[in-house]
């Protein structure tokens, strides 16, 4: 992170350091172009309005012009340039003839000198007959305003032609313009822009680094939390696996003696080996048999829940006639309903519910457990109804309805918690392990459906099992 911060700061400084020189170069080029355009315009104006006077100075035959005429022209030009220089950037004007000899200058002692051919701008303008300019710094310069110091000057060389076709080259203007104030203003502007840019980029960079540091801290915390959660999940998984192994071991060890108890109690109750002297023993044997069967059902439910929850079982799909299945479930719980004085009936299913393709054993187990619960949670003289409907395309629903005392709304979530017999109604009526409804829900989910339990407005409970009309094996989860 520290290395990233240093690299980022260096890049930021280099970027600002590169931008300033580029900006300076472009602005200086603009200053030169503006001054050159001003100088060219001035030269053209001078050539237009004083062409006759300038022509006398530029004549090839110097004898044709008297000294008096030349002096008069020079004084006229001095006066004109002095007036032009007031309040303007004009500093100095020179006039060269077609041979490159200086024939006029606002600095009179320079007259008669030859043009500086080493000056690239002068040489280019004189050779190619084009406007050329150069930007220089003059520690001291004689101007129409007098002697000036430390000036930034644009020297422009403008060719003069004696005809409109610009083919008769007769001389060259050299005009100096002062761009010092503009250069100073520009440097101040560049400095201000650079400082402003550095401030904005610096604050932005500081803010970005703060966000990155805070983000890195949050990521580190999240990583540590994730590691802790992973460790906790591993510990919970290990504990759950240990509990599952313990329950399966206990359940298997319980089934062996239970089978013996159930078998021998059936023999005693039926007096298969001969009559028992006291009939009370027969009744006691029946009680033992009933208790053993209930205990065996509970153990089987626990084993089924463990298998379904761990995903070791798969659905054995077959085509089912729902109406016949509901009637078979009623026959299985008929004795329980008779003993509890509860009537149970099957409603006529709609024609759309003629078939369903799923696991018949598991579907039967769910409906049997729901019907058994509806009977056991009911009251004497109560009713239970089994039915079904089509809730939507490719879906089927089975219902088990009763008019018993029901379960309080705030206690409904607890009935689907394994081993969670917490409600008064469950404590009062059920003698199981609290695994029936959780098992039914897990089986429903395994078959691609859902199971809900809700209170009816008119009293009692409504259990709704929704399944796909045709079960499809879920795709294997990639490892």
C-alpha positions as MATLAB code, in Angstrom:
seq = 'XXXXXXXXXXXXXXXXXXXXXXXXXXXXXXXXXXXXXXXXXXXXXXXXXXXXXXXXXXXXXXXXXXXXXXXXXXXXXXXXXXXXXXXXXXXXXXXXXXXXXXXXXXXXXXXXXXXXXXXXXXXXXXXXXXXXXXXXXXXXXXXXXXXXXXXXXXXXXXXXXXXXXXXXXXXXXXXXXXXXXXXXXXXXXXXXXXXXXXXXXXXXXXXXXXXXXXXXXXXXXXXXXXXXXXXXXXXXXXXXXXXXXXXXXXXXXXXXXXXXXXXXXXXXXXXXXXXXXXXXXXXXXXXXXXXXXXXXXXXXXXXXXXXXXXXXXXXXXXXXXXXXXXXXXXXXXXXXXXXXXXXXXXXXXXXXXXXXXXXXXXXXXXXXXXXXXXXXXXXXXXXXXXXXXXXXXXXXXXXXXXXXXXXXXXXXXXXXXXXXXXXXXXXXXXXXXXXXXXXXXXXXXXXXXXXXXXXXXXXXXXXXXXXXXXXXXXXXXXX';
ca = [
       0.000    0.000    0.000;
       2.865    2.384    0.873;
       4.572    1.600   -2.445;
       1.335    2.300   -4.292;
       1.006    5.660   -2.524;
       4.586    6.683   -3.437;
       4.194    5.615   -7.080;
       0.879    7.456   -7.327;
       2.380   10.651   -5.880;
       5.332   10.503   -8.304;
       3.002    9.997  -11.284;
       0.854   12.915  -10.135;
       3.864   15.256   -9.820;
       5.288   14.170  -13.188;
       1.921   14.754  -14.844;
       1.631   18.276  -13.464;
       5.317   18.902  -14.274;
       4.749   17.914  -17.909;
       1.535   19.860  -18.308;
       3.080   23.202  -17.228;
       5.886   23.267  -19.910;
       3.472   22.187  -22.621;
       1.051   24.881  -21.571;
       3.882   27.444  -21.519;
       5.066   26.447  -25.005;
       1.578   26.674  -26.498;
       0.894   30.031  -24.893;
       4.245   31.427  -26.038;
       3.466   30.297  -29.561;
       0.128   32.083  -29.318;
       1.832   35.250  -28.031;
       4.281   35.179  -30.940;
       1.505   34.615  -33.480;
      -0.559   37.484  -32.064;
       2.424   39.870  -32.014;
       3.433   38.778  -35.528;
      -0.067   39.474  -36.813;
       0.040   42.915  -35.147;
       3.436   43.691  -36.629;
       2.421   42.536  -40.104;
      -0.724   44.615  -39.958;
       1.318   47.639  -38.871;
       3.837   47.068  -41.647;
       1.119   46.806  -44.283;
      -0.479   49.986  -42.980;
       2.835   51.807  -43.058;
       3.553   50.568  -46.564;
       0.103   51.671  -47.727;
       0.031   55.173  -46.285;
       3.648   56.170  -46.683;
       4.419   54.204  -49.848;
       5.630   57.279  -51.770;
       7.944   58.379  -48.967;
       9.196   54.863  -48.368;
       9.687   54.463  -52.112;
      12.154   57.344  -52.167;
      14.219   55.657  -49.467;
      14.059   52.304  -51.249;
      15.136   53.586  -54.722;
      18.027   51.688  -56.164;
      19.599   54.907  -57.410;
      20.395   56.705  -54.181;
      21.494   59.789  -56.160;
      17.883   60.322  -57.189;
      16.944   61.231  -53.684;
      18.428   64.318  -52.166;
      19.711   64.243  -48.603;
      17.171   66.876  -47.734;
      14.355   64.666  -48.962;
      15.704   61.675  -47.005;
      16.039   63.676  -43.834;
      12.500   64.922  -44.226;
      11.189   61.409  -44.737;
      13.083   60.100  -41.723;
      11.708   62.881  -39.537;
       8.218   62.102  -40.804;
       8.660   58.440  -40.008;
      10.140   59.210  -36.568;
       7.143   61.361  -35.791;
       4.693   58.732  -37.061;
       6.324   55.914  -35.100;
       6.573   58.004  -31.945;
       2.848   58.658  -32.161;
       2.105   54.995  -32.883;
       4.278   53.922  -29.956;
       2.264   55.882  -27.402;
       0.109   53.451  -25.408;
       0.932   50.563  -27.729;
       3.311   47.618  -27.762;
       5.403   49.094  -30.609;
       9.045   49.442  -29.556;
      11.175   49.874  -32.648;
      10.964   49.911  -36.458;
      13.685   49.235  -39.064;
      13.502   49.360  -42.841;
      15.865   47.390  -45.114;
      16.167   47.848  -48.862;
      16.117   44.998  -51.373;
      19.843   44.440  -50.818;
      19.509   43.995  -47.071;
      20.959   47.387  -46.095;
      19.325   49.223  -43.210;
      18.060   52.526  -44.655;
      15.853   53.604  -41.759;
      15.666   52.904  -38.034;
      14.040   54.603  -35.075;
      17.565   54.294  -33.669;
      19.369   56.560  -36.183;
      22.919   55.387  -35.495;
      22.070   51.950  -36.859;
      21.283   53.275  -40.388;
      23.647   51.877  -42.999;
      24.232   48.549  -41.293;
      23.687   45.314  -43.131;
      21.036   42.836  -42.058;
      22.154   40.046  -39.746;
      22.139   36.960  -41.950;
      22.811   34.785  -38.902;
      19.416   35.817  -37.611;
      17.275   32.914  -38.782;
      14.064   34.923  -38.886;
      15.680   37.764  -40.902;
      17.366   35.306  -43.289;
      14.157   33.340  -43.831;
      12.078   36.477  -44.491;
      14.706   37.994  -46.824;
      15.296   34.724  -48.721;
      11.739   33.367  -48.984;
       9.920   36.728  -49.019;
       7.618   35.586  -46.196;
       6.748   36.977  -42.787;
       8.997   35.566  -40.052;
       9.207   36.298  -36.322;
      11.328   35.495  -33.335;
      10.850   35.924  -29.582;
      13.843   37.180  -27.632;
      14.670   38.588  -24.231;
      16.478   41.935  -24.299;
      18.237   43.049  -21.103;
      18.382   46.537  -22.695;
      16.853   48.005  -25.864;
      16.558   51.476  -27.442;
      12.919   52.111  -28.377;
      10.608   54.937  -29.426;
       9.930   55.270  -25.663;
      13.634   55.574  -24.832;
      15.871   52.965  -23.246;
      14.010   50.020  -21.703;
      15.361   47.072  -19.727;
      14.417   43.448  -19.281;
      11.862   43.228  -22.072;
      10.409   40.240  -23.878;
      10.324   41.244  -27.543;
       8.778   39.786  -30.695;
      10.822   40.836  -33.761;
       8.868   40.420  -36.995;
      10.311   40.697  -40.529;
       7.706   41.679  -43.131;
       8.611   41.858  -46.854;
       7.469   44.923  -48.879;
       6.457   44.639  -52.536;
       6.174   47.406  -55.123;
       3.219   45.834  -56.940;
      -0.126   44.255  -56.064;
       0.998   40.899  -57.453;
       3.700   40.809  -54.751;
       6.457   39.976  -57.242;
       8.521   43.194  -57.055;
      10.381   42.889  -53.737;
      11.656   46.300  -52.693;
      12.475   46.001  -49.023;
      11.849   44.564  -45.574;
      10.296   45.956  -42.401;
      11.690   44.847  -39.032;
       9.179   45.718  -36.286;
       9.653   45.064  -32.580;
       6.646   44.578  -30.265;
       6.754   44.432  -26.470;
       5.099   41.317  -25.019;
       6.615   41.600  -21.536;
       3.364   42.365  -19.740;
       1.593   39.523  -21.491;
       4.457   37.119  -20.722;
       4.406   38.137  -17.039;
       0.640   37.760  -16.863;
       0.887   34.415  -18.576;
       3.608   33.140  -16.210;
       1.526   34.229  -13.246;
      -1.477   32.477  -14.779;
       0.521   29.290  -15.395;
       1.892   29.418  -11.842;
      -1.588   29.917  -10.421;
      -3.017   27.143  -12.606;
      -0.175   24.813  -11.592;
      -0.672   25.520   -7.890;
      -4.426   25.120   -8.284;
      -3.980   21.874  -10.199;
      -1.540   20.577   -7.609;
      -3.979   21.482   -4.845;
      -6.958   19.834   -6.540;
      -5.014   16.739   -7.577;
      -3.317   16.607   -4.164;
      -6.579   16.780   -2.253;
      -8.147   14.318   -4.665;
      -5.208   11.974   -4.296;
      -5.294   12.307   -0.501;
      -9.012   11.569   -0.531;
      -8.490    8.587   -2.817;
      -5.730    7.231   -0.599;
      -7.959    7.710    2.450;
     -10.757    5.783    0.741;
      -8.310    3.069   -0.330;
      -6.854    2.791    3.177;
     -10.286    2.651    4.772;
     -11.394    0.157    2.123;
      -8.302   -1.964    2.740;
      -9.009   -1.913    6.460;
     -12.625   -2.920    5.860;
     -11.507   -5.652    3.453;
      -9.038   -6.929    6.038;
     -11.750   -6.933    8.685;
     -14.137   -8.683    6.311;
     -11.415  -11.233    5.530;
     -10.816  -11.884    9.201;
     -14.558  -12.167    9.778;
     -14.832  -14.552    6.823;
     -12.037  -16.708    8.243;
     -13.733  -16.748   11.632;
     -17.071  -17.622   10.031;
     -15.430  -20.367    7.969;
     -13.896  -21.819   11.112;
     -17.233  -21.559   12.918;
     -19.045  -23.188    9.986;
     -16.504  -26.005    9.950;
     -16.966  -26.512   13.687;
     -20.759  -26.459   13.336;
     -20.582  -28.872   10.415;
     -18.395  -31.222   12.412;
     -20.786  -30.995   15.366;
     -23.779  -31.597   13.085;
     -22.060  -34.596   11.489;
     -21.258  -35.995   14.935;
     -24.861  -35.485   16.032;
     -26.124  -37.185   12.869;
     -23.853  -40.171   13.394;
     -24.944  -40.396   17.024;
     -28.633  -40.229   16.158;
     -28.307  -42.834   13.414;
     -26.345  -45.125   15.714;
     -28.885  -44.728   18.526;
     -31.807  -45.211   16.152;
     -30.382  -48.416   14.719;
     -29.642  -49.750   18.175;
     -33.186  -48.890   19.268;
     -34.879  -50.619   16.323;
     -33.504  -54.078   17.145;
     -35.004  -54.371   20.649;
     -38.148  -52.540   19.491;
     -38.785  -55.142   16.819;
     -38.496  -57.856   19.466;
     -40.838  -55.994   21.827;
     -43.413  -55.465   19.082;
     -43.194  -59.057   17.872;
     -43.543  -60.700   21.294;
     -46.283  -58.298   22.417;
     -48.279  -59.200   19.237;
     -47.924  -62.895   20.118;
     -49.068  -62.312   23.710;
     -51.986  -60.090   22.685;
     -53.221  -62.608   20.132;
     -52.583  -65.535   22.570;
     -50.910  -67.306   19.693;
     -49.274  -69.928   21.928;
     -52.363  -70.499   24.037;
     -54.825  -68.660   26.310;
     -53.634  -66.462   29.150;
     -55.357  -67.001   32.431;
     -55.914  -63.351   33.329;
     -57.249  -61.200   30.477;
     -55.599  -58.144   31.975;
     -52.310  -59.442   30.628;
     -53.787  -59.333   27.134;
     -54.716  -55.677   27.622;
     -51.257  -54.896   28.958;
     -49.688  -56.623   25.952;
     -51.837  -54.426   23.672;
     -50.587  -51.315   25.449;
     -46.993  -52.500   25.047;
     -47.611  -53.183   21.355;
     -49.151  -49.734   20.761;
     -46.310  -47.965   22.583;
     -43.688  -49.956   20.705;
     -45.234  -49.133   17.358;
     -45.368  -45.410   18.193;
     -41.753  -45.503   19.309;
     -40.754  -47.347   16.141;
     -42.520  -44.736   13.995;
     -40.601  -42.003   15.819;
     -37.285  -43.784   15.278;
     -38.098  -44.316   11.600;
     -38.941  -40.611   11.264;
     -35.613  -39.650   12.819;
     -33.726  -41.934   10.421;
     -35.689  -40.587    7.444;
     -34.999  -36.990    8.443;
     -31.288  -37.646    8.773;
     -31.156  -39.352    5.377;
     -33.180  -36.645    3.605;
     -31.345  -33.770    5.312;
     -27.938  -35.213    4.451;
     -28.952  -35.739    0.801;
     -28.144  -39.434    0.666;
     -31.595  -40.413   -0.688;
     -33.046  -39.787   -4.143;
     -36.609  -39.725   -5.342;
     -37.925  -42.857   -7.101;
     -40.272  -41.197   -9.600;
     -43.446  -42.874  -10.839;
     -46.824  -41.873  -12.290;
     -49.465  -41.523   -9.540;
     -53.257  -41.210   -9.507;
     -53.779  -38.634   -6.733;
     -57.385  -39.615   -5.937;
     -56.413  -43.236   -5.275;
     -53.432  -42.137   -3.197;
     -55.607  -39.967   -0.927;
     -58.046  -42.858   -0.379;
     -55.124  -45.150    0.517;
     -53.904  -42.611    3.099;
     -57.391  -42.437    4.647;
     -57.440  -46.222    5.000;
     -54.067  -46.144    6.776;
     -55.190  -43.619    9.419;
     -58.763  -44.837    9.745;
     -58.106  -46.732   13.012;
     -56.439  -43.657   14.544;
     -59.390  -41.471   13.512;
     -61.883  -43.971   14.903;
     -60.069  -44.146   18.220;
     -59.987  -40.309   18.446;
     -63.654  -39.985   17.408;
     -62.665  -37.858   14.387;
     -64.239  -38.281   10.958;
     -61.963  -38.176    7.905;
     -63.002  -37.821    4.260;
     -61.534  -37.248    0.815;
     -62.835  -34.482   -1.419;
     -63.355  -35.025   -5.146;
     -60.259  -33.805   -6.996;
     -60.605  -31.643  -10.147;
     -60.148  -33.262  -13.541;
     -56.921  -31.288  -14.053;
     -55.418  -33.251  -11.153;
     -55.704  -36.635  -12.850;
     -52.028  -37.526  -12.437;
     -48.750  -36.416  -10.884;
     -45.260  -37.712  -11.543;
     -43.231  -37.890   -8.322;
     -42.044  -40.323   -5.639;
     -45.187  -42.178   -4.429;
     -43.620  -43.426   -1.182;
     -42.509  -39.992   -0.029;
     -45.750  -38.299   -1.152;
     -47.740  -40.918    0.753;
     -45.536  -40.435    3.825;
     -46.127  -36.655    3.827;
     -49.900  -36.951    3.446;
     -50.101  -39.713    6.066;
     -48.121  -37.627    8.601;
     -50.261  -34.549    7.901;
     -53.486  -36.546    8.251;
     -52.232  -38.219   11.433;
     -51.348  -34.802   12.929;
     -54.746  -33.366   11.940;
     -56.437  -36.254   13.762;
     -54.245  -36.138   16.864;
     -54.502  -32.333   17.207;
     -58.280  -32.472   16.824;
     -61.035  -32.854   19.377;
     -63.687  -35.524   19.789;
     -66.331  -35.104   17.101;
     -63.923  -33.175   14.842;
     -63.415  -33.485   11.103;
     -60.487  -33.881    8.706;
     -60.620  -33.422    4.937;
     -58.062  -34.386    2.289;
     -58.217  -32.578   -1.041;
     -56.261  -30.977   -3.861;
     -56.269  -28.362   -6.628;
     -54.129  -26.956   -9.439;
     -52.479  -23.659   -8.294;
     -50.786  -22.894  -11.602;
     -49.190  -24.288  -14.754;
     -47.123  -27.439  -14.143;
     -47.936  -27.404  -10.404;
     -50.274  -29.431   -8.158;
     -51.377  -28.896   -4.570;
     -52.619  -31.277   -1.856;
     -54.421  -30.034    1.248;
     -55.169  -31.489    4.683;
     -57.779  -29.451    6.574;
     -59.162  -29.884   10.109;
     -61.495  -28.029   12.459;
     -59.557  -28.739   15.635;
     -58.167  -26.344   18.230;
     -55.202  -25.475   15.970;
     -51.881  -23.818   16.773;
     -51.451  -20.161   17.746;
     -50.137  -17.986   14.924;
     -47.032  -16.908   16.857;
     -46.160  -20.564   17.514;
     -46.516  -21.760   13.921;
     -42.818  -21.299   12.965;
     -41.785  -23.612   15.798;
     -43.661  -26.612   14.420;
     -41.152  -26.910   11.544;
     -38.121  -26.877   13.851;
     -36.718  -30.407   14.369;
     -37.283  -31.719   17.891;
     -39.062  -28.462   18.635;
     -42.260  -29.457   20.461;
     -42.879  -26.122   22.179;
     -46.583  -25.417   21.803;
     -49.231  -26.342   24.327;
     -51.257  -28.156   21.686;
     -48.276  -30.346   20.764;
     -47.534  -31.077   24.400;
     -51.144  -31.941   25.047;
     -51.767  -34.312   22.178;
     -48.539  -35.488   20.560;
     -46.361  -38.166   22.053;
     -43.738  -38.154   19.254;
     -40.291  -36.616   18.925;
     -41.294  -33.354   17.211;
     -39.829  -34.553   13.916;
     -42.954  -35.264   11.822;
     -43.648  -31.834   10.317;
     -39.950  -30.904    9.831;
     -39.488  -34.229    8.030;
     -42.499  -33.538    5.804;
     -41.157  -30.129    4.850;
     -37.681  -31.506    4.039;
     -39.207  -34.237    1.862;
     -41.382  -31.649    0.085;
     -38.294  -29.537   -0.639;
     -36.430  -32.608   -1.861;
     -39.292  -33.230   -4.312;
     -39.014  -29.641   -5.582;
     -42.022  -28.307   -3.671;
     -43.027  -26.601   -0.449;
     -45.151  -27.229    2.658;
     -47.026  -24.552    4.618;
     -49.246  -24.626    7.693;
     -51.725  -21.883    8.529;
     -54.675  -21.183   10.758;
     -58.154  -21.150    9.240;
     -60.407  -18.163    9.939;
     -63.263  -20.476   10.873;
     -61.053  -22.515   13.161;
     -58.606  -25.378   12.741;
     -55.566  -25.691   10.506;
     -54.800  -25.926    6.790;
     -51.679  -27.735    5.564;
     -50.819  -27.134    1.876;
     -48.306  -29.234   -0.058;
     -47.332  -27.812   -3.473;
     -45.312  -29.976   -5.886;
     -44.305  -29.831   -9.559;
     -46.625  -31.941  -11.674;
     -43.589  -33.788  -13.041;
     -40.544  -34.106  -10.789;
     -37.152  -33.468  -12.381;
     -33.876  -34.553  -10.807;
     -31.898  -31.421   -9.838;
     -28.623  -30.835  -11.647;
     -25.532  -31.930   -9.762;
     -23.761  -29.115   -7.943;
     -20.196  -28.681   -9.312;
     -17.493  -29.385   -6.779;
];
